[in-house]
Amino acid sequence: MKILANGIEIEIEDTASINPQDADLQARPTVLLIMGLGMQLVAWPAQFIQELVDAGYRVVRFDNRDIGLSTHLDFFGKPNMFWAALKHKLGWVPRPMYTVGDMAADALGVLDALEIKKAHVVGVSMGGMIAQRVAIASPERVSSLTSIMSTSGARGLPQPDRKVMRVLLSRPSGRSQDAVVDHYVKLFTAIGSPAHPTPEAEMRERILLGVQRSFHPVGTLRQMLAIVSDITRAAQLSRIKAPTLVLHGKADPLVPYACGEDTARRISGAKLVGIDGMGHDLPPEPVSKMLESLIPHLQSADKTR
């Protein structure tokens, strides 16, 4: 369903909406899930959501701005990513069309629209950056923070594997649905977990679901520009007071494990959990490992609160 958050329409799914009259569902502590670059709310594995629900949580997930069924900000136009990348390499700050902070305000707007005063904020990849911004901007709204396969954005950290970057910056060979799906199969294979590969047929089915729901690559470019322009977040992570868990695959070719180590080092009291054989995706075995740390982390924060 769509809600108005931070002045734009945001598509959400809320486990409490299954039965709006059930007071127990409404009163449960909330976990707000924030997805990564170009990814939609349907990218969260059903296993991940169900185990959180079984543990007694209300789970809210949403499409970030410019992606999925949320507002597409096409009036901004298409960014020149070559020029932005050159500026970034030279140490200049590219001018974004909107910021990661704006996307954090969207997340807080989702909580406002649902009248949720406080939530556990969990973000993956770019979603981890947004979650960090939420915790910096509104500490009173964050019961706990979990940053998954993400980064502080600090300069000097290891960069993605070059082969992965070539695939990430490439385009589909055509405009047909098959060409788009083939492109994303190639991308997700390149960044996926080497010890836990997803069968191609399963991957194609999942990608097709997303493409049929919404395909808006220019929105991904605008999100990418927001990421490379967010250069002050690393220095501000020390402000975060929420109990923090950093989960990161030790075989991540897109956001190397050192990025997770750096994030945890910058947040006082943060706990880092590395997952062997996990890349930049969410296959069943690594998800199970993450939940073994995530659910106790949420429960501990609830007890402290």
Secondary structure by P-SEA (a helix, b strand, c coil): cccccccbbbbbccccccccccccccccbbbbbbbccccccccccaaaaaaaaaaccbbbbbbccccccccccccccccaaaaaaaaaaacccccccccaaaaaaaaaaaaaaacccccbbbbccaaaaaaaaaaaaccccccbbbbccccccccccccccaaaaaaaacccccccaaaaaaaaaaaaaaaccccccccaaaaaaaaaaaaaacccaaaaaaaaaaaaacccccccccccccbbbbbbbcccccccaaaaaaaaaaccbbbbbbbccccccccaaaaaaaaaaaaaaaaaaaaac
